Amino acid sequence: MKNLPVLGLMLGDMTGIGPEISARLLAAGTMKADARIAVIGDARVLALGCEDAGVELAWRKYAKLSDIDWARDEVPVIDLGNIDPAAIKRGEISPESGRLTGDTLKHMIDLALAGELDGICFAPLNKAALHRGGWKYHDEHQMFAALTQHAGFFGEMNVIKEFATFRVTSHVALREAVNMISPERITSAVRLADATLRANGVARPRIAVAALNPHSGEGGLFGDEEIRIIRPTVKKLQAEGMNCTGPISSDVIFLKALKGEYDGVVMMYHDQGQIATKLLGFNKGVTVTAGLKTVFATPAHGTAFDIVGQGKADTGALEQALRIASRMAAARPH
Amino acid sequence: MKNLPVLGLMLGDMTGIGPEISARLLAAGTMKADARIAVIGDARVLALGCEDAGVELAWRKYAKLSDIDWARDEVPVIDLGNIDPAAIKRGEISPESGRLTGDTLKHMIDLALAGELDGICFAPLNKAALHRGGWKYHDEHQMFAALTQHAGFFGEMNVIKEFATFRVTSHVALREAVNMISPERITSAVRLADATLRANGVARPRIAVAALNPHSGEGGLFGDEEIRIIRPTVKKLQAEGMNCTGPISSDVIFLKALKGEYDGVVMMYHDQGQIATKLLGFNKGVTVTAGLKTVFATPAHGTAFDIVGQGKADTGALEQALRIASRMAAARPH
């Protein structure tokens, strides 16, 4: 147990299903063999989650992480006392809740940077609330990169049962994405995929690199990025020992990945991966911010405002996110 | 019966499963209520298909379509006598077979232009064979447009059980596709979708128009084509009475279409649609060349070289292609 990584669990945006799925999962206790999990947030929000989920959860407050007695059975809670659930309406976007959600995440990142947390797992955020609450980043990954003072390549990893996806470009205009395709970015994305999959326990990750153009450019007829950029980069990486292949047409690559041919798929642009993964039941998947000093993992699904407080939200993706965060945190020196 | 459209059935590239699925479907006779179907091609290839499929098919040769006695039970065959199956190896690409496949299609198009055929349905072609055989078009749709001397917008319609897709751009580089997005092309594609779906029996087609950029451009943050081009064009079309909506993010539009919210989805670029439809079991679907004088329909699947001659290829998509061709041909004046 002493060697298990210490994960901070953030209850998500309290307007959503985060508190109730967190409470239910903690009460089930299924993650105890994987990690030492401490809730970081407001104890009143956790109490609300227990009530919604209809579970009895034994927890114990601590002032700081180093005080926690991990031999005890109760779930340790670092009570920030910052979010009063009585003051915020649930089931809809709340800029105030978004602001406080960001505050909590910032607090957790500081703990991680101080070496007190090995990884951060968070129940669903609401991106619009976060943005309106004053955390002005394109997405939470850029927020985490900024708050961890990260320089260099990083990116979103989307994990489903069959495979994981990585992106060469992400939240930029498609026109700009096409211009950003370069040997450097592809190399960074493939290396990130390789390192992240290894940290997830895949010994020698099989990585497929997507084409940019229809039919992989049909031999140069419909675009030459495959010939000029993607293929030479894949060959160079292969020569360096990377277990990668490509370019592969984007309407074929997922059929092959589904058959189990690859562990990771490197996409050229956002929608290439998102169209596929959303159709493949991505809601059950996990999103990881890959490449930062700190491990970040979260369910791919959102705050599910339509079912908030009904205690029926599924905990599967959150459990999987905690499992991935545990594995990745354990793979790091700590 | 006299009012049923006259369809020409082409047996596909003879190196593939076309002859056997055609023979099996004709022997089943299930399409007799929908159309008057004549096989146009080489009778020896049809005989081969019957042998592969293990079916007894009563057919009768005619010199020309106007000679056919539609009251008779036998399947009418216009025997072109141009393809000797003994001279061509099956299960692999044959430029010679591709050349002859193109000849047969050209012959059928001439019959259609002369008013003798109301529509053309073809079993799977092999695009590479067609190209190597001297039919130098980017795809068969461009070939059909050229051979029917079509000027103006036309395009591929991909039909699955739940919905049909149309494209604003198709076989061009992604960089070029982005530059080609214009009010004119979007308008043409939506109008084509509307007209084609009406010809398929949908009274007031519900058409969704995809966004170009991730998250529909996130309010201009990741690209402004949605604001500058797509949204104003959709509004203008709505004002003209078109039942269309959009732009809708491409990772959401298919989830909604699957739920039955739209009859047609208009994509901005090739892979946007192909990633989704291939994952949705598109192999069972049908491809239509929409917008030409002549109706063209074919199964979405290919020549399936790996199972040629085994008589186990599924006839479902070909039957569906014949059904769609019948419906569209019946909707035209003839």
Interface residues (C-beta under 8 A of the other chain):
Chain A: H138 S170 H171 V172 A173 L174 R175 E176 V178 L212 N213 P214 H215 G217 E218 L221 F222 G223 D224 E225 S249 S250 D251 V252 F254 L255 L258 Y269 H270 D271 Q272 Q274 I275 A276 T277 K278 L279 L280
Chain B: H138 S170 H171 V172 A173 L174 R175 E176 V178 L212 N213 P214 H215 G217 E218 L221 F222 G223 D224 E225 S249 S250 D251 V252 F254 L255 L258 Y269 H270 D271 Q272 Q274 I275 A276 T277 K278 L279 L280
